[in-house]
Amino acid sequence: MEVSGEAGNFTIKIKQSPRYIDMDKCIACGLCAEKCPKKVDDEFNMEINKRKAAYIKYGQAVPLKYAIDGEQCIYLTRGKCRACEKFCPTGAINFDDKTQIMSLNVGAVIMAPGYKPFDPTPLDFYGNGQIADVVTSLEYERLLSASGPCMGHLKRPSNNREPKKIAWLQCVGSRSTNRCANSYCSSVCCMYAIKQALVTAEHLTGDGLQQTIFFMDIRTPGKEFEKYYVDAKEKGVRFVRARPHSIEAGRNGSGVRLQYTTESGAMVVEDFDMTILSVGLEIPPESKQLAEIFDIELDPFGFAKTDYFAPVRSNQPGVFVTGAFQSPKAIPRSVTEASSAAAEAANLLNQARGTLTREKTYPPEKDIAAEHPRIGVFVCSCGINIAGVVEVDAVAEYARSLPNVELVENNLFTCSADTQDLINKKIQEHQLNRIVIAACTPRTHEPLFQETLKEAGLNAYLVEMANIRNQNSWVHQKTPEKATEKAKNQVRMAVAKASLVVPLQSLSVAVTQKALVIGGGMAGMTAALTLADQSYETVLLEKAERLGGNAWQLNETGNGQPIRPMLEDLIKRVQSNQRIKVHTKAKLLSAMGSVGNFVSKIEVDGKTRAVNYGVAVLATGGKESQPEEYLYGQDPRVKTHLEFDAALRERSDEIAAAGSVVFIQCVGSREEHRLYCSRICCSHTMKSAIKLKELKPDMDVVVLYRDIRTYGKREDLYKQARELGVLFIRFDLQSKPQVHIKDDDLQLTAFDPILQRPVSITPDYLVLAAAVEPSTDQHLVELFKCGQNEEGFLNEAHPKLRPVDMSVDGLFVAGLCNFPKPIDESIAQAKAAAARAGVLLAREEMQLDAIKSYVTEKCDGCALCLDVCPYRAIKLEQYQQDNGTNHQRVKTDPALCKGCGLCAATCPKEGVHVHGFTLEQLKSQVHAAMAPLDSAVP
Amino acid sequence: MSETAVKIGGNKQSLFINEVKALLPDGGNLNLCLTCGACSSGCPATGLEGMDPRKFLRMAAMGLDDEITSTPWVWMCSMCTRCVYVCPMKINIPQLVFYTRQSWPREERPKGILGSCDMALRNDTCSAMGTTEEDFQFVVEDVLEEYREAQPEFTAMQAPVNKKGAHYFLNQNSREPVTEPDEMVPLWKIMHQGGADWTYGTKGWAAENYCMFLADDEKWEHIVRTKVKAVEDLGCNVWLNTE
């Protein structure tokens, strides 16, 4: 509502609407929604179906707690009903809940309010809202979703039948200034349309299925995106380069009719069962209000304005902006930027770091080593979720008969706060030393019960869970008797294993609170500086003689900021930073150890030395590839982007004298031997073309391209270039432009697909948009066991969930070595990598999970497990036995091991086990499962 | 379509498209084409003379001035503006077509349009059929009388001519009084049922303006001015043009 103060000390007033449900009491059983009589349009499903006034927004909501929609609730609007209150088993309904006004004191603000999908209603020629089988892409997303209104069984709105022929229309509410103010590209729609087309193909069966995408340019410039596009084409998704004029209703009250002209001008009329409008992203008015409250500047499109060199900083110090609020972008970049914003906030608040941390204390852990197992079993009813199908009393009764069971309780909700107190009490009363919870999944609830055990003075690993909900009552509703039998079996298995579980200690390792950054380009320097600003000692290695990398060769950013001064400033800040040790002409010779404790030998200027570090950021960069076509290397007038940039920088008068300059795009990109799109070349060409037109407005500037991929706000560069009269001619891979020399002139011929005529040009310069390649050396990749993609770019652990982490813990990645990207994205990624690295470095010691592999006496060093370990946590070592003979066996590194158990499953000799999942424990479960219920377990 | 190669470059500063851009607000956005083809997809003239709006604009952008200023396709455009309506860049293709028409020597423009414009200039009725003031008034009064007699519920219906101070000054396509006089009546009935105070004028009554389609600005303006004067002379408030 209000903000005052300044960076480091803001006071923020927040209004929180009443929820009418006590979050502490709600156990998300769903009874309130089930009993609520008021139906409301479900906004999460784009109002295609109904929800109740008591609801959760969607199944994955965090925290999973219900709420009552005050504007719709019958009691709150008309004074009668309260059905939810009657049925709520935990008394969580609170109709006295009031709007809360609260004041927060914070040092930094991160704004991530997201976007809203474009409403296509003003584009009346598309008939959205008028023609039943025209839906927006977001509506379609819900129709297609297993959790959506069709439960994943796609039906078209007009007649509830499965559609066969479906068309997507791209750029609806993007790249348009007609009845729409979104001249930018929304960046995400090409990929989501392709995804929807492929998912649709998986959902439907029968003959005559076809997915068609009508597009202007297909834009798949992200990592592995081009492969996805090519794959979709191979799988039969039809891509048509055309824009239908308007959408007409189908002939029989369903479907649609589209009329379009092909690129060569042929008119086609085609009927489809459905049309999806691939709507763009825009900033909703609420976000603009929020921007007003914080007085942050927006760009002409309504996105938060940021600088290329500080991609998540708003104009207000201490206020950071990220995600689609900053520019339209997909999940990987949004997640990356979220970490960049965290880095900015962490650096700003560095002085205060750790000052508000509180540590939880537990009673001392009881030693149960000498005790016989005394098991307590808690059987959960989960409201009616379990008890509605499984006869929980019978299960509890059965549990009492099992060996080592001292106590059995049935709880309405075993996860509720009062049950935790009860469990604690029972542990003390009955001296329980193992606990079995028969309820739901350990995936969501095990940490809660582990916590309860710790509070009761027991080791956290003395709890076992039997999932009698997700794996039983939810899937066996129609056969309750069998479900009850199965639940008994599940409990018996858990009890059998519980009798064998032992306390486990999680390892903790001391962290070397220092970072190594490899690569002294824009990304590496930014990462180093960000780490240093968080007070971590950082060693920066650069193989060249000076810092700076590719940035030395670039002239301007997309918005016209000169790069050189900024680069020089960055280098100066890195070199003068007390915490950064810069080594140029440096080389990494070795890398040992694991997260928190790495050690490397490095060679600097011929001398070898050792470096200890807890984390490393790999920013080894990329380079412009050498073209092998279009007379490159044979004629000095044929240049790459970087060579032409140098010419523009050093002899612009000479360039300005040219009558004609031609650019060829995708030189070495998007071809069989290098399938990916190099992402930056379209924008680079626009910048150069605009520069030429500014130097000399009547110069003929021609761009030969396959798809223009000026994604996001970069579309403005494309528009600017067209405005200035740059001519764009498309070509196909099958009919590339031809260049030869005639009478000492460069002669270029191409084919214009619109006029279906050859075009000839005599350029003074031919500029090739050469592909970007990684420049990582393989030695380094081997040393760190980095994951790489087919083309040699270093891989992140997960493109969406962990976009700057590498799969080896403690390693992070940023810049061109990961994938081609422009400066702002490199900087954002570098800051993100530093933020993620900072999470590890902030701790003096690191707790590791106790579920780890360990080697037994039986290992004979056959090393089969080495090959299957995905984390390279196992090594072979030599040792000498007492009798002096040499042997070998494996050794596991607990810091690298993730406890997946592949080694144990592979080992033929019981030579390697995993704590918590020993062979003995698993066997006991299998025996329990196989034996008849009323017999004793053998 | 000719198969000769298009030559880009050379000294072409006097490109036709640049001249047109200079005449239009925001240059008619003529440079902004994304070649998406939405215009062609909805154009009634697509395919005629091997041409469509996208090709036409493309040829202009490539400097094929001789070809665009000679194709008869420009006369097949109905100026419906369906192309601009959906164009993501709001490119004013109809204006480009219009100025291309102007580049034609007047005498070489299509005979039908040219003849209709010239006919309208003959007298102050502005009728492309050349209908005189007297003939028009006679036909109106004659048809009115006939209907009032044949359809008793319309006995009181009026079709005033030169009624001073009427609220509406109604235009009439001049084909109707000459070839299909009955076709005038439905509109009269609407005006009657709506209780509108309206009139025809003997001067400036013809609704159409072929001089506009001929892209003859001077004559187009003359026709418009003649009609406006007729409206003002009768002191009417609203000029209703049905074309």
Interface residues (C-beta under 8 A of the other chain):
Chain A: F125 C171 R175 S176 T177 N178 M216 A242 R243 P244 H245 S246 Q259 Y260 T261 T262 E263 G265 M267 G659 S660 D698 D700 V702 K719 R722 E723 L724 G725 L727 F728 R730 T749 D752 I754 L755 Q756 R757 P758 V759 S760 I761 T762 P763
Chain B: M1 S2 E3 T4 A5 V6 K7 I8 G9 G10 Q13 N31 L32 C33 L34 T35 C36 G37 A38 C39 S40 S41 G42 C43 T46 G47 G50 D52 R54 K55 R58 M59 A61 M62 R82 V84 Y85 V86 C87 P88 M89 K90
